[in-house]
Amino acid sequence: MKRLARLVADARVNRLRVELAASNDRARALESRLAQLQAANEAADRDLVRLTGGARFDSKQPFGSQPGEK
């Protein structure tokens, strides 16, 4: 009986190890994708700043008002 319990426990541990390895692989893939997207976002932001001169205050659109609001 102890041997059967040990086999069941070992099988469960092995199954959990496989799940953990798969989860780690997914996490690595997601981290890599996130890094790619972050780099693309930062490059696009740099391009916009270069083209438009970056963010600046619009004196005709004061803070707290909506566009078109009088």
C-alpha positions as a printed NumPy array, in Angstrom:
array([[  0.   ,   0.   ,   0.   ],
       [  2.842,   2.414,   0.82 ],
       [  4.42 ,   1.613,  -2.524],
       [  1.202,   2.501,  -4.363],
       [  0.877,   5.766,  -2.442],
       [  4.493,   6.571,  -3.268],
       [  3.905,   5.874,  -6.986],
       [  0.837,   8.119,  -6.994],
       [  2.759,  10.888,  -5.234],
       [  5.695,  10.543,  -7.638],
       [  3.351,  10.694, -10.629],
       [  1.747,  13.834,  -9.244],
       [  5.143,  15.447,  -8.638],
       [  6.229,  14.612, -12.189],
       [  3.   ,  16.025, -13.622],
       [  3.507,  19.232, -11.62 ],
       [  7.098,  19.494, -12.847],
       [  5.882,  19.266, -16.44 ],
       [  3.238,  21.939, -15.769],
       [  5.833,  24.186, -14.145],
       [  8.225,  23.787, -17.083],
       [  5.427,  24.656, -19.521],
       [  4.459,  27.687, -17.441],
       [  8.067,  28.863, -17.338],
       [  8.322,  28.473, -21.124],
       [  5.162,  30.543, -21.605],
       [  6.461,  33.199, -19.217],
       [  9.762,  33.438, -21.126],
       [  7.906,  33.746, -24.442],
       [  5.64 ,  36.457, -23.029],
       [  8.603,  38.355, -21.553],
       [ 10.328,  38.247, -24.926],
       [  7.206,  39.478, -26.715],
       [  6.748,  42.237, -24.144],
       [ 10.339,  43.381, -24.68 ],
       [  9.749,  43.49 , -28.459],
       [  6.546,  45.474, -28.071],
       [  8.155,  47.863, -25.594],
       [ 11.045,  48.49 , -27.977],
       [  8.608,  49.116, -30.852],
       [  6.553,  51.474, -28.69 ],
       [  9.61 ,  53.442, -27.617],
       [ 10.829,  53.674, -31.228],
       [  7.416,  54.947, -32.362],
       [  7.426,  57.483, -29.544],
       [ 10.896,  58.694, -30.548],
       [  9.719,  59.02 , -34.162],
       [  6.67 ,  61.058, -33.099],
       [  8.798,  63.345, -30.951],
       [ 11.223,  63.819, -33.838],
       [  8.363,  64.608, -36.271],
       [  6.206,  66.783, -34.018],
       [  8.692,  68.229, -31.562],
       [  7.124,  66.367, -28.66 ],
       [  4.393,  67.216, -26.215],
       [  3.751,  70.848, -25.466],
       [  1.143,  73.04 , -23.826],
       [ -1.654,  74.313, -26.062],
       [ -2.637,  77.765, -24.806],
       [ -5.946,  77.532, -26.703],
       [ -6.848,  74.321, -24.869],
       [ -6.405,  74.951, -21.132],
       [ -6.29 ,  72.081, -18.687],
       [ -9.679,  70.932, -17.435],
       [-11.622,  71.725, -20.601],
       [-12.739,  69.455, -23.397],
       [-12.013,  70.141, -27.062],
       [-14.741,  72.302, -28.527],
       [-15.941,  73.433, -25.096],
       [-16.445,  77.171, -24.703]])
